[in-house]
Amino acid sequence: MASTLTYLKNVTSLALDADLCTGCGMCTVVCPRAVLSLENGKAQIVDRDACMECGACAQNCPTQALTVEAGVGCAAALINTALGRSEDDCCCVVDANGKNSPSCGPGCC
């Protein structure tokens, strides 16, 4: 297997509740970084440091066995850079006109 880039070690918010996992494997299908695998009929986190906190696994888990604070990690930085935002810009939802949504936190907009 090719080496996966690691940005920061031991900082991801990804968590797995193995008791809730039914072993459907959806998380392994949607994860763009191969962070998860199925072992003995249950999901396992195999490369936590490769997680970029995109939230795809949690969004697609039918039993909510996976949780992650999407938008707080590397994925948010990549998205903000692609959208031409400065590092001072928040990671809030942006409307079609490029304006921050009213749901942003204090000092964000």
N, C-alpha and C positions, 0 to 999 in steps of 0.2 A: 504494500500500500504506500502511496506517495505521502510524504511528510505534509502535514497541515500547518499553516501559519498559526502561531500563537502570539497574541497581542499582549495580554497581561495575564499573569498566572493567579489562580485562586480568587478571582473577583466576580465571576459570573453569578447571576441570581437564579440560574436554573436549578430546579428541585424536582425530585421524583418521589411520589408516594407509591411504592411498590404494591401496597395492599389494594390500591384502587385500580392498578393496571390489569387489563384483561388480555393483554398480549395480542392486540389487533394488528400491531406493527405500523400503524399510520404514521407515527412519529419518525420511524426510520425512513419512510418514503418521502416525507416532506422536509426533513432536515437537510439543508444545503451543505453542511459541514461534516456529516457522518459522526455526529456526537453521540448518537444512540444506536443500540443494537438490540436484537431479541436474543435472550439466553434463557433456556429452560421455560419458555412460554411467557416471559415477562420482559419488559423493556429494562435496559440497563444503560447508565451513562458511562460511556467508554472513553470519552475524551472531553471532559468538562472544559478544559482550557481552550478548546477549539470553538466553543459556543460563542456566537456573535449576538446573542439575545434578540434574534429576529422575531421570535414568538410563534413561528410556524408550528412547532410541535405542540405547544399548549393550545393553540387555536384549533388544532385538528384532533385533539385527544377527546374521544367521546365520553370518557369517565373523569376528566379533569385530574388525571394522575400526574400530569406535568404542569409546573408553574414556572413562569419566567417574567421578569419585568421588562417587557419588550420596549425598545426605544431608549434604554439607558446605557447600552454598550456600543460596541463597534459598529453595529448596523446603523444606529442613529448618526454616528459620525460620518459614515459613508453616504447616507442619504442627504444629510445637511450639506456635505461637500458637493455632491452631485447637483444639488439645487442652488449652489452658489451662495449659501449662507455663511456668515462669518462665525468664528468660534464663540462669539458672544450671543449668537442667536439661540433661542430655545428650541427644544425638540417637540414643540406642540404640533397639533393638527393645523395645517395651512389650507385655507379655502382656495377655490379656483382662481381668485384674483391675487393670490400670493400673500394674503393677509393672515396673521395669526388668528386662531379662533378665540372667542371670548372665554373659552374654558381654560385658557392658559393660567398659570400661577402668577402670584404677585411679582411685578418687576419683569415679567416675561415679554409682554407686548408693548 
